[in-house]
Amino acid sequence: MRMTYDERFRNVLDLAVSIGKRRDEIIRQAVRDIRFTARDTAKEVDITVDRLKMYEEARPLLEERRPLGGKGSSVSLMLSYNGSAWLNTAITSIYMVGNRVNVKFSSRGTGICDLTESLYRPIFGDDIRFSRRSGKNFVESSLKDPSTSAVIIFGFDENVLPYEEAFRRSGKKLVFEGPGQDPFIVFADADLDLALSDLVTAKFMYSGQTCTAPKRIFVHRSLYGEFLDRFEEKAARLIVGGPEDERTDISPVASSLAVDRIRAQLADALSRGAKIVLGGRIEGNTIHPTIVRDATDDMLGMREEVFGPVAFTSPFDTKEEVLRRAKDHKYGLRAAVFGGREAVETAGELAGGSYCHPVPGYTFGKFGTVALNQTRAESWRGAFVVKAVGGYGYSGWIWETVNGSFRIKQGPKLLSLETAADGED
């Protein structure tokens, strides 16, 4: 007999207890595998434990759902490297609607994978399994496996787009969560203390290695100089050091490719007339907190995802200008807007649908999450459990075949709902 929601929820609560008991071990493993700071990982563990308990809030939405592929079916989940504890919310959200889950960690997270499996095995048995295959083999095997109803990938859009024809042929569902190059917009009448506090926290946590970190920072020209002076003052106080040191704010970036891209982005910015007002120093994989001023939209740092502690900033003059510039991008994950009436209007223009929906093609210029005078922590509360997240453009999409017809969906989503069907088995 299929487990009840209460039975699955008890298992997840047991997982939350186990994570709490092994908190220090998780922190040490994240430091070793991905070099995230002990401080950031400790916060991540605490948030994750709280989030797992939020499945009680999700009960009305999920309790009557069944697995998308029917009883005994599986969902394949391929995770990114930029995290340790939060990955548990993605895994358990799929499990909570009755799916078996096949999990593939990034090759950079081998130790985190082993540790996570040791937490799961006594609680979930074979309902949640961990694969050591290559990413390519994992996806291709999932496409061939008749028991796999859906594949979920956290990754880079250019690596996933070539699989479209294979998913069309298989009829299986793909849920993709990808990069962001999120605009952060500050109008002349914004609460500068709130905007600056959120920018420093959201930009530099995990040393800038989050898809939802502010990336393109637009500040009204009337306060651009003051804002940059205060931003520089705050960023200059961040401590660069080893990830195991609890005082460290900025640790080495995990991906050497990301470091190479940032080096190229900074060189390109300088060659096009931008100025580095703080930082710019790269030692191995350690990138010191860096602020670039007078960035233009054609610069690499404004077009490509910046996956590190580097902030590209640019002044704007009118609401119409900043709206056009914010929308002119292939990524549409999250946007943050600070200010009064014009900020409210801008936020409304940038926001996509409240939940993912069919689109005629990839939709650019809309964002899955738009925070208005709100911190990242507030706008991200309950993500993956009770809050739908995801984007537009190449930041995220769903491929699915419904009644024989292939379609694309975009917008914020819950992995639980996207891997479930209504009613009982």
C-alpha positions in Angstrom: 0.0 0.0 0.0 1.2 3.5 -0.9 2.5 5.5 2.1 0.3 8.3 3.4 1.3 11.9 3.5 1.7 11.7 7.2 4.1 8.7 6.9 6.2 10.6 4.4 6.1 13.7 6.5 7.3 11.8 9.5 10.2 10.5 7.5 11.1 14.1 6.4 10.9 15.2 10.0 13.3 12.4 10.9 15.6 13.7 8.2 15.4 17.2 9.7 16.5 15.8 13.0 19.4 13.9 11.5 20.6 17.0 9.6 20.5 19.0 12.8 22.5 16.4 14.7 25.1 16.2 11.9 25.2 20.0 11.3 28.9 20.3 12.0 29.7 17.4 9.7 27.7 18.9 6.9 29.5 22.2 7.3 32.9 20.6 7.2 32.0 18.6 4.1 30.7 21.7 2.3 34.0 23.5 3.1 36.0 20.5 1.7 33.9 19.9 -1.4 32.8 23.3 -2.6 34.7 25.7 -0.4 31.6 27.6 0.8 32.2 29.4 4.0 31.4 27.7 7.3 29.2 30.7 8.2 27.1 30.5 5.0 26.7 26.8 5.2 25.7 27.0 8.9 22.9 29.4 7.9 21.9 27.1 5.0 21.6 24.1 7.3 19.4 26.0 9.8 17.1 27.3 7.0 16.8 23.9 5.5 15.8 22.3 8.8 13.1 24.9 9.2 12.0 24.5 5.6 11.6 20.7 5.9 9.1 21.3 8.7 7.1 23.5 6.4 5.6 20.5 4.6 2.8 20.8 7.2 1.9 24.1 5.5 2.0 22.4 2.1 -0.4 19.6 3.2 -3.5 21.2 1.6 -1.7 21.4 -1.7 0.1 18.1 -1.8 -1.8 15.6 0.4 -4.1 14.2 -2.3 -1.5 14.1 -5.1 -0.1 10.9 -6.5 3.1 10.3 -8.6 3.1 11.6 -12.1 3.9 8.2 -13.5 1.7 6.2 -11.2 2.5 3.9 -8.3 6.2 2.9 -8.1 7.3 5.4 -10.7 10.5 7.5 -10.3 11.8 11.0 -10.9 15.4 11.6 -11.8 17.0 14.7 -10.1 20.3 16.1 -11.2 21.6 18.8 -8.8 24.1 21.7 -9.2 27.2 22.1 -7.1 26.4 25.4 -5.4 24.9 24.1 -2.2 24.8 21.3 0.4 21.9 21.4 2.8 19.3 23.2 0.6 19.5 20.4 -1.9 17.4 18.4 0.6 14.4 20.6 -0.1 14.5 19.7 -3.8 14.8 16.0 -3.1 12.1 15.8 -0.5 9.6 18.0 -2.4 9.5 15.2 -5.1 9.3 12.5 -2.5 6.4 14.1 -0.7 4.0 13.4 -3.5 4.8 9.7 -3.5 7.6 9.5 -6.1 10.7 7.4 -5.8 13.7 9.7 -6.4 17.0 9.0 -8.2 19.5 11.7 -7.2 22.7 12.7 -9.0 25.0 15.1 -7.2 27.6 17.3 -9.0 31.0 15.7 -9.3 32.3 18.6 -7.1 29.9 17.3 -4.3 31.1 13.7 -4.1 31.6 14.0 -0.3 28.3 15.8 0.2 26.6 13.0 -1.8 28.1 10.3 0.4 27.2 12.1 3.5 23.6 12.8 2.3 23.1 9.2 1.3 24.2 8.1 4.8 21.5 10.4 6.2 18.8 9.1 3.8 19.4 5.3 3.7 18.2 4.5 7.3 15.1 6.7 6.8 14.0 6.3 3.2 15.6 3.0 2.1 15.3 2.5 -1.7 12.7 5.2 -2.1 15.5 7.7 -2.6 18.6 6.5 -4.3 21.9 8.1 -5.2 23.7 7.7 -8.5 27.4 8.0 -9.2 27.0 8.0 -13.0 28.2 10.9 -15.2 25.6 13.6 -15.8 25.3 12.6 -19.5 24.8 8.9 -18.7 22.3 9.8 -15.9 20.1 11.8 -18.2 20.3 9.3 -21.1 19.5 6.4 -18.8 16.6 8.2 -17.3 15.2 8.8 -20.8 15.3 5.1 -21.6 14.0 3.9 -18.2 10.2 3.2 -18.5 9.7 3.7 -14.7 11.1 7.3 -14.9 8.3 9.8 -15.5 10.2 13.0 -15.3 13.8 14.4 -15.2 14.7 17.5 -13.2 18.0 19.3 -13.9 19.6 22.2 -12.1 22.4 23.4 -14.4 23.4 25.5 -17.4 20.9 26.2 -20.2 23.4 25.6 -23.0 24.1 22.0 -21.7 20.3 21.2 -21.6 18.9 22.8 -24.7 20.4 20.1 -27.0 18.2 17.4 -25.3 15.0 18.8 -26.6 14.5 16.3 -29.4 15.3 13.4 -27.1 12.6 14.5 -24.7 10.2 15.0 -27.5 10.8 11.4 -28.7 10.5 10.0 -25.2 7.4 11.9 -24.2 9.0 12.4 -20.7 8.7 15.6 -18.8 11.8 17.8 -18.2 11.9 20.5 -15.5 14.9 22.7 -15.8 16.2 25.3 -13.3 19.1 27.4 -14.6 21.1 30.6 -14.4 20.1 34.1 -13.6 21.5 37.5 -14.4 19.2 39.3 -12.0 18.5 43.0 -12.2 18.7 45.0 -8.9 17.0 48.3 -9.4 17.2 51.3 -7.1 15.0 54.4 -7.7 15.8 57.9 -6.4 13.2 57.6 -3.6 14.3 54.2 -2.4 15.2 53.3 1.2 18.9 53.2 0.7 19.6 51.4 4.0 17.3 48.6 3.0 18.6 48.4 -0.6 22.2 48.4 0.5 21.8 45.9 3.2 20.0 43.5 0.9 22.5 44.0 -1.9 25.6 43.3 0.2 23.9 40.2 1.7 22.4 38.8 -1.5 25.4 39.6 -3.7 28.2 38.3 -1.5 26.7 35.3 0.3 28.2 32.0 -0.9 30.9 34.3 -2.4 28.4 35.3 -5.1 27.8 31.7 -6.3 24.0 31.7 -6.4 21.7 31.9 -9.4 19.6 34.4 -7.6 22.4 36.8 -6.5 21.9 40.4 -7.8 24.0 40.6 -11.0 23.0 43.7 -13.0 22.8 46.6 -10.5 20.9 49.7 -11.8 20.9 52.8 -9.6 19.2 56.1 -10.4 21.8 58.6 -11.6 20.8 61.2 -8.9 22.1 58.9 -6.1 24.5 56.7 -8.0 27.7 58.3 -6.5 26.4 58.2 -2.9 25.1 54.6 -3.4 28.4 53.4 -4.7 30.4 55.1 -2.0 28.3 53.4 0.7 28.3 50.1 -1.2 32.1 50.2 -1.5 32.4 51.0 2.2 30.3 48.0 3.2 31.9 45.6 0.8 35.4 46.7 1.8 34.7 45.4 5.3 34.1 41.8 4.1 36.7 39.3 5.3 38.4 37.2 2.6 39.9 34.0 3.9 39.7 30.2 4.2 36.2 28.8 4.2 36.7 26.9 7.4 37.3 30.1 9.4 33.9 31.2 10.9 35.0 34.9 10.4 35.3 34.5 6.6 32.7 36.2 4.4 34.4 35.5 1.0 36.1 32.2 0.3 37.6 30.8 -3.0 35.2 30.3 -5.9 34.5 26.5 -6.4 34.6 26.6 -10.2 37.8 27.5 -12.1 35.7 28.0 -15.2 33.7 30.7 -13.3 37.0 32.3 -12.3 38.2 32.4 -15.9 34.9 33.9 -17.0 35.1 36.6 -14.3 38.7 37.4 -15.3 37.5 37.9 -18.9 34.4 39.9 -17.8 36.6 42.3 -15.9 39.1 42.7 -18.7 36.3 43.4 -21.1 34.7 46.0 -18.8 37.9 47.9 -18.4 38.5 47.8 -22.2 35.1 49.4 -22.8 35.5 52.2 -20.3 34.2 50.9 -17.0 36.1 51.4 -13.8 36.9 49.1 -10.9 36.3 51.1 -7.7 36.9 48.2 -5.3 38.8 44.9 -5.6 39.6 43.4 -9.0 42.3 41.2 -7.5 42.2 37.5 -8.3 44.6 35.0 -6.6 44.0 31.5 -7.7 40.3 30.9 -7.2 40.0 33.7 -4.6 38.3 36.7 -6.0 38.3 39.7 -3.7 35.0 41.6 -3.4 34.8 43.7 -6.6 32.6 46.6 -7.6 32.6 47.8 -11.2 31.0 51.2 -12.0 29.7 52.6 -15.3 29.0 49.2 -16.8 27.1 49.2 -20.1 24.7 46.5 -21.3 27.0 45.3 -24.0 29.7 44.2 -21.6 30.3 40.5 -20.8 29.6 41.1 -17.1 26.1 42.4 -18.0 25.4 39.7 -20.6 26.8 36.5 -19.0 26.1 35.1 -15.6 28.6 36.4 -13.0 29.1 33.5 -10.6 31.4 35.1 -8.0 31.7 38.2 -5.7 31.8 40.8 -8.5 29.1 43.5 -8.8 28.6 45.3 -12.1 26.8 48.6 -11.6 25.3 51.1 -13.9 23.3 54.4 -13.6 20.0 55.0 -15.2 17.8 58.1 -15.8 14.2 57.1 -16.3 11.8 54.3 -15.5 11.4 53.6 -19.2 15.1 53.2 -19.6 15.7 50.9 -16.8 12.7 48.8 -17.7 14.0 48.3 -21.3 17.5 47.5 -20.0 16.3 45.1 -17.4 14.1 43.2 -19.8 16.7 43.0 -22.5 18.3 39.7 -21.4 18.1 36.0 -22.1 17.7 35.2 -18.3 14.6 36.0 -16.3 14.9 34.3 -12.9 14.6 37.0 -10.2 14.4 40.8 -10.0 14.6 43.2 -7.1 13.2 46.7 -7.1 13.4 49.4 -4.5 11.5 52.7 -4.4 8.1 54.3 -4.5 5.5 54.7 -7.2 7.8 54.1 -10.2 9.3 51.1 -8.4 5.8 49.6 -8.0 5.1 50.2 -11.7 8.4 48.6 -12.7 7.9 45.6 -10.5 4.5 45.0 -12.1 6.0 45.3 -15.6 8.8 42.8 -14.8 6.6 40.2 -13.1 5.5 37.1 -15.0 2.7 34.8 -14.1 2.1 33.6 -10.5 2.7 30.0 -11.6 4.2 28.3 -14.6 2.1 28.2 -17.7 2.3 27.2 -21.4 4.1 29.7 -23.6 4.4 29.8 -27.5 8.2 30.0 -27.1 10.8 31.0 -24.6 9.6 34.3 -23.1 12.1 37.0 -22.5 11.7 40.2 -20.4 9.7 38.6 -17.6 10.9 37.3 -14.2 9.7 34.4 -12.1 10.2 36.2 -8.8 10.1 40.0 -8.4 10.9 41.4 -4.9 9.5 44.9 -4.2 11.2 46.7 -1.3 11.8 43.2 0.2 14.9 41.4 1.1 16.0 38.2 -0.6 15.4 36.2 2.5 11.8 37.4 2.7 11.0 36.8 -1.0 12.6 33.4 -0.9 10.9 32.0 2.3 9.7 28.5 1.8 11.3 28.1 -1.6 10.6 24.6 -3.1 8.3 23.7 -0.3 5.4 26.2 -0.3 6.9 28.9 -2.6 7.1 28.3 -6.3 10.4 29.4 -7.9 11.7 29.4 -11.4 12.1 31.8 -14.3 11.5 32.8 -17.9 13.7 32.9 -20.9 16.7 30.5 -20.5 16.5 30.6 -16.7 14.1 27.8 -16.5 11.4 25.9 -18.4 9.4 22.7 -18.6 9.1 20.4 -21.6 6.2 18.1 -21.6 3.9 16.1 -23.9 0.2 16.5 -23.2 -2.4 14.5 -25.3 0.3 13.8 -27.8 1.3 17.5 -28.2 4.7 18.8 -27.1 4.7 22.1 -25.2 6.9 24.5 -23.2 5.9 26.1 -19.9 7.7 28.9 -18.0 7.4 30.7 -14.7 7.7 29.8 -11.0 7.0 26.2 -10.1 6.9 23.7 -7.3 8.8 20.5 -8.2 6.2 18.6 -6.1 3.3 19.7 -8.3 5.2 19.2 -11.5 6.0 15.6 -10.6 2.5 14.7 -9.4 -1.0 14.1 -10.7 -4.4 14.8 -9.1 -6.2 12.1 -7.1 -5.4 8.7 -5.7 -3.7 5.7 -7.4 
